[in-house]
Every structure is written in C-alpha cells, then in structure tokens.
Amino acid sequence: MTHLPTTRKACAALDLVDPLASFRPRFTLPPGVIYLDGNSLGVLPALTPERLAKVIADEWGQGLIRSWNTAGWVDLPQRLGDKLAPLIGAAAGTTRVCDSTSVNLFKLLAAALALRPGRTVIVSEADNFPTDLYIAEGLAALLGQQHELRLVAADEIEAALDDRVAVLMLSHVNYRTGRLHDMAALTAAAHARGVLTLWDLAHSAGALPMDLSAAQADFAVGCGYKYLNGGPGAPAFLYVAPAHQSRLAAPLSGWFGHARPFAFESHYAPAPGVDRLLVGTPSVLSMAALEVGIDLMAEADLGQVREKSLRMSALFAARVEHELGDVGLVRISPLDDALRGSQVCFTHTQAWPVMQALIARGVIGDVRAPDILRFGFTPLYLSYVQVWDAVTHLAEVLRTREWDAPQFHHRQKVT
Ligand SMILES: *Cc1c(COP(=O)(O)O)cnc(C)c1O
C-alpha cells in the first residue's frame, strides 16, 4: 500500500499530481456536491446531453427509420459490446450490450443450467445482490423445482462445490461489504469440479482491471449505469466465453437473436455466437448515452483507476477510524487491497438519518438495509480533498447528532 496523506494539504498536493485529474472536467456535477455514490448511479459525462440531443434531433427527427441503417442503430448491441470488452478483459465478439442485468442473469443462468444436465445445484453467496438470488429462485420454479439454490458465506464457496453443482453464480464485488472475489482462483476451483461460472460484474466493470479471458470465466453480466456512467436505467451487458457460444441455447428466443431477423421467417434459428442472446429491439436513446460513458472509461488507464480508488478508499477508512473512534460506526469492508472493491461501508444503528444529514451537506452516499452506510469511490471525478472533506462532514454529523433532526428520519422509496 502506498502511503496515505495525513493532512488536507497533503491531499491537495496529491490532487495536483493525479494522473487522472484531466478527467474531472469531463463530467458534470452540481457545485458543492461530494459524490460518493457513483457505484450506484454514475454521474453525467459532459458530452452526453449534446450527444443525446443530436441522436434525437438528427438521427430520430430527420433520419427517422432510415437511421437503423444509416446511423448504425441496429448494430448498437455489438458496437457497444465490442467497445466494452477490453474493459473486462474480453475478446471482440464475446460481449453484448442489451436488456437489464436481471434479464441477462436469467438468460445466462438458464442457458448455463442447460449445459449441465443432471446437475441440480446453483451455488451463490447468501448476501449476493437480491435480484441475482430472486432470478435464480424464479428460474428454479419455472424449471419445475428440480434445482436447489445453495447459499453459502464468502469463505465457504469452494467447499460448497461438488459434482452436483451446475453453476457457481457470484458477484465479483459484494454490493454491501465491497469484498472482492478472486475470479481466477474461484473459476479454477469451479472448473476442477465441472462447475460453470457466472459472474455479476455490476460493482467491478469500470472500477478495476479484470481479465475474463485469462480467468477463463464462462459467463458474465454487468451494469451500465454504475461505474460506466451510462445514465439511470442504462442497458446492461452480457459475456459468453467463445467455447460455449455455438452450444448455447437462448432461453428467450426473440427476433434480434435470430440468424436472419429481417427474413421474417416463421421459425426460430439462432444467430451464430453470442448474438443469439439478444432478444428484442435495442433501446437506442439509452444506448447512445451509455456509449459516451463507455468511450470515456475506455480512455482511462484502469490500472491508474484502481490505484487511485484503493488509495481513496483506504484514506477514507483510515480517517474515519482516526477521527471517529467511538461513535458507533463499524467497518464491514476489508482493508486488505486484494479483497476490497471500490467502496467502503460501515454499519450504524442510525444509518438512514445519518446518511440523510450527510446528503443535506452535499455528501452523497447511500444506505443498504438494514443498517449499512455505503460510500463508493470513483477515481475519474473524485479528488483526495473531497474524500478528506467527506470524513470531516461525517464526523460533524455524528458528533453533533445533527442526524437526529426530524426531517432526516423520513424514509423514502429508494434508498
Ligand atoms: C446494481 C446491481 C444489479 C442491478 O440489476 P438491474 O437489473 O439493473 O436492476 C444486479 N446485480 C448486482 C450485483 C448489482 O449491484
């Protein structure tokens, strides 16, 4: 671990030599806001409004239906997928942008189970993101309740893999604790027992370098609106290793996954390769916004992103511990760099009102039920001084019990 700054002045000095500093003006953030929630909804790239205005006015308004060909709308899932692939260590032709993370999970989990007939267990983590678990439960019901969802703790995953297991389905980075799994090691352990792997990269794509090819991951999905800054509800992505592509049966056999969609044939014939996992018409406007986010991320050196992210999260954790010895915060994120994603989380009995008071001061993080304060670190637009100042605000909110004002206790629908 590189040394951490111990004064605000040292943070400012670090910001001056930050190799990623030139990215900051390329995002639009409200003045005065310290945004520690880019792991949940990424910020607006400065170019996105202009790009969307052009797609709407020119491509839709003027080009109309011709734009499916002339503006390349029809190839958006492939174009964006191939641009995204290098960010996750994937080859061209393995990654497609489409649908939501939940829907892509369903498609790939169903397809993976069909590749392991006779095996009836899906292994995952007990505190995996709920949609991942719900999708697995729903799929098991749809398949006639022949499958068992075996949920274990992070340290028990390897031991849970046996020859009844079809698929190991994991989030690369845990959404609550920020704990990072060793993708290569777990994939190797799975393969040694004939188990396929399905990785959810929602909290790692665009946050840290990874190499799906080298890890020999079988399948992956991920999110466009978090670290990739694609905008609220941005389309997600899916990855299928080349070895599985021609054997895979698409469980949602829509026309965009057909070998010849515009032949309008009466019967389904799968497209070659990963394209068979596409379902229906791509959401062009959302894809256009996501492309700006992917292009921006593709310019960054993910090694530098990772280094700054680890330093910022370590600084945050160290300063919270130093400033806030005994105010009821319990860190649940690992301090070991090899085990930490790009967020730091604490439990606190008053997590909700504490976060509302922080947000009122312009420091935006979020809360995960029942009692987790979550802070995400996104190196392209955050500075070390902001990380320093965020802890100052947190300390003041807790010391003065500012959170106990009535307006901070009101619960909202989205946390
Ligand atoms: C955010 C997130 C999702 C989101 O799924 P959607 O279908 O986009 O709502 C899925 N999995 C994980 C691990 C996430 O963090």
The ligand as a MOL file (V3000), in Angstrom:
LIG
                    3D

  0  0  0     0  0            999 V3000
M  V30 BEGIN CTAB
M  V30 COUNTS 15 15 0 0 0
M  V30 BEGIN ATOM
M  V30 1 C -26.9990 -2.9700 -9.2870 0
M  V30 2 C -26.9420 -4.4470 -9.3870 0
M  V30 3 C -27.8360 -5.1390 -10.2020 0
M  V30 4 C -28.9190 -4.3800 -10.9030 0
M  V30 5 O -29.7340 -5.1300 -11.7110 0
M  V30 6 P -30.8010 -4.3680 -12.6230 0
M  V30 7 O -31.4120 -5.4350 -13.4140 0
M  V30 8 O -30.0740 -3.3340 -13.4130 0
M  V30 9 O -31.7690 -3.6820 -11.7220 0
M  V30 10 C -27.6760 -6.5130 -10.3220 0
M  V30 11 N -26.7090 -7.1660 -9.6480 0
M  V30 12 C -25.8450 -6.5170 -8.8270 0
M  V30 13 C -24.7770 -7.2680 -8.1060 0
M  V30 14 C -25.9530 -5.1440 -8.6630 0
M  V30 15 O -25.1360 -4.4950 -7.8430 0
M  V30 END ATOM
M  V30 BEGIN BOND
M  V30 1 1 1 2
M  V30 2 1 2 3
M  V30 3 2 2 14
M  V30 4 1 3 4
M  V30 5 2 3 10
M  V30 6 1 4 5
M  V30 7 1 5 6
M  V30 8 2 6 7
M  V30 9 1 6 8
M  V30 10 1 6 9
M  V30 11 1 10 11
M  V30 12 2 11 12
M  V30 13 1 12 13
M  V30 14 1 12 14
M  V30 15 1 14 15
M  V30 END BOND
M  V30 END CTAB
M  END
